[in-house]
Amino acid sequence: MPSRSSLILLCLAALWLAACYGVRFGLLENGSWVDVCADDAALWACQARSGLGLLIHFGVFGQAALAASVPAFLLPGRIGWWLAALALFVGLLALVFYSVSMAVFAVVLAGLRLVRQPRPARA
């Protein structure tokens, strides 16, 4: 992976991680939303909170990250790299949103794929 794209990916991953923690602590773990959602459950924030809760409960983020990182590790070329980048971002989301057991493997596989050197062409 060239140094420019790795620096861009690192900056984007840091911004994504900050945004995920913002959603976690601002929406999911903030106790003031309990009263608001009890009064009016049709608010978009309450619907998002409910949907994220279901996705977290069923481990969808961790499974999606693992499902993206395994083919990314096996696929050569740019498609494997882009799939690994997607798996890294979904894996970071899963790590922040309590799906650690599967997400840790997905992030490691995606990271290994992203730093893998391209194979030289055979003559």
Secondary structure by P-SEA (a helix, b strand, c coil): ccaaaaaaaaaaaaaaaaaaaaaaaaccccaaaaaaaaaccccaaaaaaaaaaaaaaaaaaaaaaaaaaaaaaccccaaaaaaaaaaaaaaaaaaaacccaaaaaaaaaaaaaaacccccccc
